[in-house]
Amino acid sequence: MLIQFSVGNFKTFKDKVTLSMIASNYDKETREEENVISNSKYNLRNLKSAVIYGANASGKSKFMEALMFMRHFTINSSKDSQKGDDISIEPFRLNTDSIDSPSEFEVVFLYDNIQYRYGFEVDKEQIVSEWLYQKAKTKEVEIFYRDYQDFELHQRNFKKGTIAVKEGLIRDNALLLSLAAQLNDEISINVINWFKSLKTISGLREEGYQGYTMSRTKDPKTKVRILELLKAADLGIQDIKLELLDIEKLPKDLPKELRDRLIKESKEENSDIVSDVLTSHKKFDSTNKYIEDVHFSMDDDESSGTRKFFALTGPILDVIENGYILVVDELDSKLHPNLVCKLVSLFNSKELNPKNAQLIFNTHDTNLLGSGLFRRDQIWFAEKNKFGAANIYSLADFKTDSVRKTEAFEENYIRGKYGSVPYLGLFDSLTLKKLLLQDENEE
């Protein structure tokens, strides 16, 4: 479960910003049972979902990219690089101070009902600092703190990491946590496993996870659940079937390189290659009597919205079934606003989300603000200042007498009460000459 995530000096974020999933006391009477997860051990009230709004180029997607970078680098830094390799980090480039300063990332989360706080600072050449704290009961305990290649270690709770440091195994461009997990350090493995439970996907490029959903339909029980979601979305789909590629009947005009790769993959993995998904739709006669099912190609016949929603069903079920966190950039792309509302409702539901999976996404769909699905502390905004630096803030950050629980969030956001909307006044000053870039001297 994510408690909060912070990032600083990364791409469009110059100063440190924090997304908190801790529920505000000011909203305690609003959708408390549906939208809030209570944890008595730490006296925590965590939110099940959060949405980020903002103008184009305001930093919404870059914030998601920061979370994706931290996830990937934490899991892979000790495996994917060699000594001397650059780190693919991009600091804020619009300020002379920040461009040569390290980028900072920190996350606070619960895993197996134990609270962790992990973070690091990194530049293109090395790990500047790294830290891990564990809060098993009431007191936060330092597991390790790193300052460049100097380490303070908890000798008893971090034995494998201690050995790695003593033997000089930690590269200056790799995280201690990542290596310690490879050495089977239990605490490090817990942190890595939490990052693996953080599922980050793009709402604009569903082809990146459609294959995962296809593979899940091979399990009969999962296929039933996917079909239930498709039917609930009112897409007219009665059934789905995988169409397998017959290696012996590949098209003659297929490029040799592609043909060889497909044959090699089929032999090496000893598995079928899916070429398409066939959807079944009901066919009726002139009296509207059902006759038979007709098969459509998911790639050729279904709409882009249907393809995206089908691709989403696999990750959504995975997250719901396991109590993971799903982070989606541009969730609303290609989907009807009412369908997006239903997806949010799915995560907020006590009955349909019993393991308290979390959903974090950004969107331009203001319909959600008027849906009544969100509390003020679940609504976030991204906004850039005149120096190009982005910030994020919650509707709960406004004074309660300025933003009331019952006010029209959608209307007020559109008219700019909460900021985070594009300034389009220059459109009013456009002339035909400016628009067509005509030279005044041509007349």
C-alpha positions as CSV (number, residue, x, y, z in Angstrom):
1,M,0.0,0.0,0.0
2,L,1.4,3.4,-1.0
3,I,1.4,6.0,1.7
4,Q,3.3,8.8,-0.1
5,F,5.7,9.4,-2.9
6,S,8.1,12.4,-3.3
7,V,10.3,13.5,-6.1
8,G,12.6,16.5,-6.6
9,N,14.8,17.9,-9.4
10,F,13.5,15.4,-12.0
11,K,12.4,16.6,-15.5
12,T,9.8,19.3,-14.9
13,F,10.0,19.2,-11.1
14,K,12.6,21.5,-9.7
15,D,11.7,21.5,-6.0
16,K,10.5,18.5,-4.0
17,V,6.8,17.6,-4.4
18,T,4.8,14.9,-2.6
19,L,1.7,13.0,-3.4
20,S,0.2,11.8,-0.1
21,M,-2.4,9.0,0.0
22,I,-3.1,9.7,3.7
23,A,-6.7,10.7,4.2
24,S,-7.4,14.2,5.5
25,N,-9.3,14.6,8.8
26,Y,-11.3,17.5,7.2
27,D,-13.0,15.0,4.9
28,K,-13.6,12.4,7.5
29,E,-17.4,12.3,7.0
30,T,-17.1,12.1,3.2
31,R,-17.1,8.6,1.6
32,E,-15.1,7.3,4.6
33,E,-16.2,3.7,4.4
34,E,-15.9,3.4,0.6
35,N,-12.7,5.4,-0.1
36,V,-10.6,5.0,3.0
37,I,-8.5,2.0,4.2
38,S,-8.0,2.1,8.0
39,N,-4.9,0.6,9.6
40,S,-5.1,0.4,13.4
41,K,-1.5,-0.7,13.9
42,Y,-0.1,2.6,12.6
43,N,-3.3,4.6,13.2
44,L,-3.3,5.3,9.4
45,R,-6.2,6.2,7.1
46,N,-5.1,5.6,3.6
47,L,-7.0,6.5,0.3
48,K,-7.9,3.9,-2.2
49,S,-7.6,6.2,-5.2
50,A,-6.3,9.5,-6.4
51,V,-6.6,11.5,-9.6
52,I,-4.3,14.3,-10.9
53,Y,-5.6,17.1,-13.1
54,G,-3.7,19.8,-15.0
55,A,-3.2,21.6,-18.3
56,N,-1.1,20.1,-21.1
57,A,2.6,20.1,-20.2
58,S,1.7,20.8,-16.5
59,G,3.7,17.8,-15.2
60,K,1.0,15.2,-14.8
61,S,2.7,12.6,-16.9
62,K,6.2,13.6,-15.7
63,F,5.1,12.8,-12.2
64,M,4.0,9.3,-13.3
65,E,7.4,9.0,-15.1
66,A,9.2,9.8,-11.8
67,L,7.4,6.9,-10.1
68,M,8.2,4.6,-13.0
69,F,11.8,5.6,-12.9
70,M,12.1,4.9,-9.2
71,R,10.5,1.5,-9.6
72,H,12.7,0.4,-12.5
73,F,15.9,1.8,-11.0
74,T,15.3,0.2,-7.6
75,I,14.6,-3.2,-9.1
76,N,17.3,-3.2,-11.8
77,S,20.2,-0.9,-10.9
78,S,22.6,-3.6,-9.8
79,K,21.7,-5.9,-12.7
80,D,21.3,-3.6,-15.8
81,S,24.6,-1.6,-15.6
82,Q,28.3,-2.0,-15.3
83,K,30.9,0.2,-13.4
84,G,31.3,3.5,-15.3
85,D,27.9,3.4,-17.0
86,D,25.9,6.6,-16.9
87,I,22.6,6.7,-15.1
88,S,19.7,7.7,-17.3
89,I,18.4,10.5,-15.0
90,E,17.2,13.9,-16.2
91,P,17.3,16.8,-13.8
92,F,15.3,20.1,-14.1
93,R,17.1,21.8,-17.0
94,L,15.7,25.3,-16.8
95,N,17.8,26.5,-13.8
96,T,21.5,26.8,-13.4
97,D,21.5,25.4,-9.9
98,S,19.4,22.3,-10.5
99,I,21.0,21.1,-13.7
100,D,24.1,20.0,-11.9
101,S,22.3,18.8,-8.7
102,P,21.1,15.3,-7.9
103,S,17.5,14.1,-8.4
104,E,15.7,12.8,-5.3
105,F,13.1,10.1,-4.9
106,E,11.4,8.8,-1.7
107,V,8.5,6.5,-1.1
108,V,6.7,5.5,2.1
109,F,4.6,2.3,2.0
110,L,3.2,-0.7,3.9
111,Y,4.2,-4.2,3.0
112,D,3.0,-7.2,5.0
113,N,1.7,-4.6,7.5
114,I,5.2,-3.2,8.1
115,Q,5.9,0.4,7.2
116,Y,9.0,1.3,5.2
117,R,10.6,4.5,4.0
118,Y,13.1,4.2,1.2
119,G,14.7,6.8,-1.0
120,F,17.8,7.9,-2.8
121,E,19.5,10.9,-4.5
122,V,21.2,10.2,-7.8
123,D,23.0,12.1,-10.6
124,K,24.1,10.8,-14.0
125,E,27.3,9.3,-12.6
126,Q,26.6,8.0,-9.1
127,I,24.4,7.4,-6.2
128,V,24.8,10.5,-4.0
129,S,22.8,9.2,-1.0
130,E,20.5,6.3,-0.2
131,W,18.4,5.4,2.9
132,L,16.1,2.7,4.2
133,Y,14.0,2.9,7.4
134,Q,11.7,0.3,8.8
135,K,8.8,0.8,11.3
136,A,7.9,-2.6,12.5
137,K,6.1,-1.3,15.7
138,T,5.9,2.4,16.8
139,K,9.5,3.5,16.3
140,E,11.2,4.0,12.9
141,V,14.6,2.2,12.8
142,E,17.4,3.1,10.4
143,I,18.4,0.0,8.3
144,F,21.1,1.8,6.4
145,Y,22.1,5.3,5.3
146,R,24.5,5.9,2.5
147,D,26.5,9.0,1.7
148,Y,28.2,8.4,-1.6
149,Q,30.4,5.3,-0.8
150,D,30.2,5.7,3.0
151,F,27.6,3.5,4.8
152,E,26.0,3.4,8.2
153,L,24.4,0.0,8.6
154,H,22.2,-1.8,11.1
155,Q,24.5,-4.7,11.8
156,R,21.8,-7.1,13.2
157,N,18.9,-6.4,10.8
158,F,21.0,-5.9,7.6
159,K,23.6,-8.7,7.7
160,K,23.7,-9.4,3.9
161,G,24.0,-5.7,3.2
162,T,26.8,-5.4,5.7
163,I,28.7,-8.2,4.1
164,A,28.3,-6.6,0.7
165,V,29.7,-3.3,1.9
166,K,32.7,-5.0,3.7
167,E,33.6,-6.9,0.6
168,G,33.4,-3.7,-1.6
169,L,30.6,-5.1,-3.8
170,I,28.6,-1.9,-4.1
171,R,29.3,0.1,-7.3
172,D,29.0,3.9,-7.1
173,N,26.3,3.8,-9.8
174,A,24.2,1.0,-8.3
175,L,21.8,0.9,-5.3
176,L,22.8,-1.0,-2.2
177,L,19.2,-2.1,-1.8
178,S,19.1,-3.7,-5.3
179,L,22.3,-5.7,-4.6
180,A,21.3,-6.7,-1.1
181,A,18.1,-8.2,-2.5
182,Q,20.1,-10.2,-5.0
183,L,22.0,-11.5,-1.9
184,N,18.7,-12.7,-0.4
185,D,18.5,-10.0,2.3
186,E,15.0,-10.3,3.7
187,I,14.2,-6.6,4.2
188,S,15.6,-5.7,0.8
189,I,13.5,-8.4,-0.8
190,N,10.4,-7.0,0.9
191,V,11.1,-3.6,-0.5
192,I,11.8,-4.9,-4.0
193,N,8.6,-7.0,-3.9
194,W,6.6,-3.9,-3.0
195,F,8.0,-2.1,-6.0
196,K,7.1,-5.1,-8.2
197,S,3.5,-4.8,-6.8
198,L,3.5,-1.2,-8.2
199,K,2.0,-1.6,-11.7
200,T,2.6,1.4,-14.0
201,I,1.1,1.5,-17.4
202,S,0.3,4.0,-20.2
203,G,-3.3,4.7,-21.1
204,L,-2.1,5.9,-24.5
205,R,-0.3,2.7,-25.6
206,E,-2.4,-0.3,-24.6
207,E,-0.3,-2.6,-26.9
208,G,2.2,-2.7,-24.1
209,Y,0.0,-4.7,-21.9
210,Q,-2.6,-6.3,-24.3
211,G,-0.3,-9.3,-24.6
212,Y,-0.5,-9.8,-20.8
213,T,-4.3,-9.7,-20.9
214,M,-4.3,-12.2,-23.8
215,S,-2.1,-14.6,-21.8
216,R,-4.5,-14.4,-18.8
217,T,-7.5,-15.5,-20.9
218,K,-5.8,-18.9,-21.2
219,D,-6.9,-19.5,-17.6
220,P,-10.7,-20.4,-17.7
221,K,-11.4,-18.7,-14.3
222,T,-9.6,-15.5,-15.3
223,K,-11.3,-15.5,-18.7
224,V,-14.7,-15.5,-17.0
225,R,-13.7,-12.5,-14.9
226,I,-12.4,-10.7,-18.0
227,L,-15.7,-11.4,-19.8
228,E,-17.7,-10.1,-16.8
229,L,-15.8,-6.8,-17.1
230,L,-16.3,-6.6,-20.8
231,K,-20.0,-7.3,-20.4
232,A,-20.3,-4.7,-17.6
233,A,-18.7,-2.1,-19.9
234,D,-21.6,-2.7,-22.4
235,L,-19.4,-3.4,-25.4
236,G,-21.7,-6.1,-26.8
237,I,-19.0,-8.8,-26.4
238,Q,-20.4,-12.2,-25.4
239,D,-17.2,-14.2,-25.6
240,I,-13.5,-14.0,-26.5
241,K,-11.2,-16.5,-28.2
242,L,-7.5,-16.4,-28.9
243,E,-6.6,-16.9,-32.5
244,L,-3.2,-18.8,-32.6
245,L,-0.6,-18.3,-35.3
246,D,0.1,-21.4,-37.3
247,I,3.9,-21.4,-37.9
248,E,3.4,-23.8,-40.7
249,K,1.1,-21.4,-42.6
250,L,2.9,-18.1,-42.3
251,P,2.3,-15.8,-45.3
252,K,4.7,-16.3,-48.1
253,D,5.4,-12.5,-48.4
254,L,6.4,-12.2,-44.7
255,P,9.8,-10.7,-44.3
256,K,12.5,-13.4,-43.7
257,E,13.7,-11.7,-40.5
258,L,10.2,-11.7,-39.0
259,R,9.5,-15.2,-40.1
260,D,12.8,-16.5,-38.5
261,R,12.1,-14.7,-35.3
262,L,8.6,-16.1,-34.9
263,I,9.8,-19.6,-35.6
264,K,12.6,-19.2,-33.1
265,E,10.3,-17.9,-30.4
266,S,7.8,-20.7,-30.9
267,K,10.5,-23.3,-30.6
268,E,12.4,-21.8,-27.7
269,E,9.4,-21.0,-25.5
270,N,7.5,-24.1,-26.7
271,S,4.3,-22.1,-26.6
272,D,1.6,-20.8,-28.9
273,I,1.9,-17.4,-30.5
274,V,-1.4,-15.4,-30.4
275,S,-2.1,-13.5,-33.6
276,D,-5.4,-12.0,-32.6
277,V,-8.3,-12.0,-30.2
278,L,-11.7,-12.9,-31.7
279,T,-14.8,-11.4,-30.0
280,S,-18.3,-12.9,-30.3
281,H,-21.3,-10.7,-30.9
282,K,-25.0,-11.7,-31.2
283,K,-26.5,-11.7,-34.7
284,F,-30.3,-11.1,-35.1
285,D,-32.8,-11.6,-37.9
286,S,-35.3,-9.0,-39.2
287,T,-37.6,-9.7,-36.3
288,N,-34.8,-9.1,-33.8
289,K,-34.6,-12.8,-32.9
290,Y,-31.2,-14.1,-32.0
291,I,-29.7,-16.4,-34.7
292,E,-26.1,-17.0,-34.0
293,D,-22.8,-15.4,-32.9
294,V,-20.5,-13.5,-35.2
295,H,-16.8,-13.3,-34.6
296,F,-15.0,-9.9,-34.9
297,S,-11.2,-9.3,-34.9
298,M,-10.1,-7.3,-31.9
299,D,-7.4,-5.6,-34.1
300,D,-9.4,-5.0,-37.2
301,D,-13.1,-4.7,-36.2
302,E,-13.3,-3.4,-32.7
303,S,-13.1,0.3,-31.7
304,S,-10.0,1.8,-30.2
305,G,-11.9,2.2,-26.9
306,T,-12.8,-1.5,-26.9
307,R,-9.3,-2.5,-27.6
308,K,-8.0,-0.4,-24.7
309,F,-10.6,-1.5,-22.2
310,F,-9.9,-5.2,-23.1
311,A,-6.1,-4.6,-22.6
312,L,-6.9,-2.9,-19.2
313,T,-8.9,-5.8,-17.9
314,G,-5.8,-8.0,-17.3
315,P,-3.8,-5.5,-15.2
316,I,-7.0,-4.4,-13.3
317,L,-7.8,-8.0,-12.3
318,D,-4.2,-8.6,-11.3
319,V,-4.1,-5.6,-9.1
320,I,-7.6,-6.2,-7.6
321,E,-6.9,-9.9,-6.9
322,N,-3.5,-9.2,-5.2
323,G,-4.1,-5.8,-3.5
324,Y,-1.5,-4.1,-5.7
325,I,-1.2,-0.4,-6.8
326,L,-2.1,0.5,-10.4
327,V,-0.7,3.8,-11.8
328,V,-2.1,4.8,-15.1
329,D,-1.0,7.8,-17.3
330,E,-4.0,9.1,-19.2
331,L,-6.6,6.6,-18.0
332,D,-9.5,8.4,-19.8
333,S,-7.9,8.3,-23.3
334,K,-10.3,6.5,-25.7
335,L,-12.7,5.6,-22.9
336,H,-16.2,7.0,-22.2
337,P,-16.4,9.2,-19.1
338,N,-19.1,7.0,-17.6
339,L,-16.8,3.9,-18.0
340,V,-13.9,5.7,-16.3
341,C,-16.3,6.5,-13.4
342,K,-17.1,2.8,-13.1
343,L,-13.5,1.8,-13.0
344,V,-12.9,4.3,-10.2
345,S,-16.0,2.9,-8.4
346,L,-14.5,-0.6,-8.7
347,F,-11.4,0.4,-6.7
348,N,-13.4,2.4,-4.1
349,S,-15.8,-0.6,-3.5
350,K,-15.4,-2.6,-0.3
351,E,-17.1,-5.6,-1.9
352,L,-15.3,-5.6,-5.3
353,N,-11.9,-4.5,-3.9
354,P,-11.6,-6.6,-0.7
355,K,-7.7,-6.5,-0.7
356,N,-7.7,-2.7,-0.9
357,A,-5.9,-2.3,-4.2
358,Q,-5.1,1.4,-5.0
359,L,-5.6,3.4,-8.2
360,I,-3.6,6.5,-9.1
361,F,-4.1,8.2,-12.5
362,N,-4.1,11.4,-14.3
363,T,-6.8,12.7,-16.6
364,H,-8.4,15.7,-18.4
365,D,-11.9,14.2,-17.8
366,T,-13.6,16.8,-15.6
367,N,-16.8,14.7,-15.5
368,L,-15.1,12.8,-12.6
369,L,-15.0,15.9,-10.5
370,G,-18.8,16.1,-10.6
371,S,-19.4,12.4,-10.1
372,G,-19.3,12.5,-6.3
373,L,-16.7,9.6,-6.4
374,F,-13.9,11.6,-4.8
375,R,-13.2,13.4,-1.6
376,R,-11.2,16.6,-1.7
377,D,-8.0,14.8,-0.5
378,Q,-8.2,12.5,-3.5
379,I,-8.2,15.3,-6.1
380,W,-4.8,16.6,-7.1
381,F,-3.6,19.2,-9.5
382,A,-0.3,19.7,-11.4
383,E,0.7,23.3,-12.4
384,K,3.8,25.0,-13.7
385,N,5.0,28.4,-12.6
386,K,6.4,31.1,-15.0
387,F,9.9,29.6,-14.6
388,G,8.8,26.3,-16.0
389,A,8.9,24.4,-12.7
390,A,5.9,22.1,-11.8
391,N,4.2,21.6,-8.5
392,I,1.4,19.3,-7.4
393,Y,-1.1,20.0,-4.7
394,S,-4.4,18.6,-3.4
395,L,-7.8,20.2,-3.2
396,A,-7.5,19.4,0.5
397,D,-4.6,21.9,0.7
398,F,-7.1,24.8,0.3
399,K,-8.6,26.3,3.4
400,T,-12.0,24.7,4.3
401,D,-13.8,28.0,4.1
402,S,-12.4,28.5,0.6
403,V,-13.2,25.0,-0.8
404,R,-16.2,23.3,0.8
405,K,-17.0,19.6,0.6
406,T,-20.3,20.1,-1.2
407,E,-19.3,22.7,-3.8
408,A,-19.3,22.1,-7.6
409,F,-15.7,20.9,-8.1
410,E,-16.1,20.4,-11.9
411,E,-17.5,23.9,-12.6
412,N,-15.0,25.6,-10.2
413,Y,-12.0,23.8,-11.7
414,I,-13.0,24.7,-15.3
415,R,-13.4,28.4,-14.4
416,G,-9.9,28.3,-12.8
417,K,-10.8,28.6,-9.1
418,Y,-8.2,25.9,-8.2
419,G,-5.6,26.9,-10.8
420,S,-4.0,24.1,-12.9
421,V,-5.8,25.2,-16.1
422,P,-4.2,26.5,-19.3
423,Y,-4.1,30.2,-19.8
424,L,-5.6,30.7,-23.3
425,G,-5.9,34.5,-23.4
426,L,-3.4,34.7,-26.3
427,F,-6.0,33.0,-28.5
428,D,-8.0,36.2,-28.3
429,S,-5.2,38.2,-29.8
430,L,-4.6,35.9,-32.8
431,T,-5.0,37.6,-36.2
432,L,-5.0,36.0,-39.6
433,K,-1.5,37.4,-40.2
434,K,-0.1,35.9,-37.0
435,L,-1.8,32.6,-37.6
436,L,-0.5,32.2,-41.2
437,L,2.8,33.8,-40.4
438,Q,2.4,36.4,-43.1
439,D,4.9,39.2,-43.5
440,E,3.3,42.6,-43.1
441,N,5.7,43.9,-45.8
442,E,4.1,41.6,-48.4
443,E,1.1,44.0,-48.8
